[in-house]
Amino acid sequence: MTLKELEEKLRALSPAEKVEALRILALDLTHTWPGVEKRPGVAGGAACIVRTRIPIWTLEGCRRLGWSEGRLLEEFPTLRAGDLVNAWAYAGAHPAEIEEALRENEAA
């Protein structure tokens, strides 16, 4: 189905059906982050930058230590500037997850 066909079908829904469609899409979007993925067996299943094994919590921890984005890009040569934008957005949206990962790492 093309996006245009989907749009036509969405317009034909009742108001209640449209609300349900929005609910489904919103739930789906909260589990999907551009440039971030969780893979079993990689970094303990932590959220990582795609194409890498670099956890978001690691980048956030470095940032809290005062590392600039320039330094992060130098120290992690597989990263791109856009990856950091995605990392900061993810960290901002999941503060409890990041805090827990940082605490666990400190304790280890």
C-alpha positions, 0 to 999 in steps of 0.5 A, spaced: 500 500 500 502 506 498 502 512 503 497 516 498 492 509 499 493 509 506 491 517 506 485 515 503 483 510 507 485 514 513 480 519 511 474 514 510 475 512 518 470 515 523 472 520 528 473 514 533 477 510 528 482 516 527 483 516 535 484 509 535 489 509 529 493 515 532 493 511 539 496 506 535 501 510 531 503 514 538 505 507 541 509 505 536 513 511 535 515 511 543 518 505 541 522 507 535 528 512 535 531 514 529 538 512 530 538 508 536 537 501 537 536 495 542 539 489 540 539 483 545 546 481 546 549 487 544 551 492 550 547 488 555 541 490 551 542 497 552 540 503 547 546 504 542 547 508 536 545 504 530 551 501 526 555 501 533 556 498 540 556 505 543 551 505 548 547 512 549 548 512 557 556 512 555 555 518 551 551 521 556 556 519 561 562 522 557 558 529 556 557 529 564 564 529 565 565 535 560 566 532 554 565 536 548 561 533 542 568 534 538 571 530 543 566 525 543 566 525 535 574 524 535 574 519 541 568 515 537 570 515 530 564 511 528 560 516 530 557 522 526 554 529 528 547 526 527 548 520 532 549 525 537 543 529 536 539 522 536 543 520 543 541 527 546 534 526 544 533 519 547 537 521 553 532 526 554 526 522 553 529 516 557 532 519 563 530 514 568 533 509 564 540 513 563 540 514 570 540 507 572 545 505 567 550 510 569 549 507 576 550 500 574 556 502 571 559 506 576 557 500 581 561 495 577 
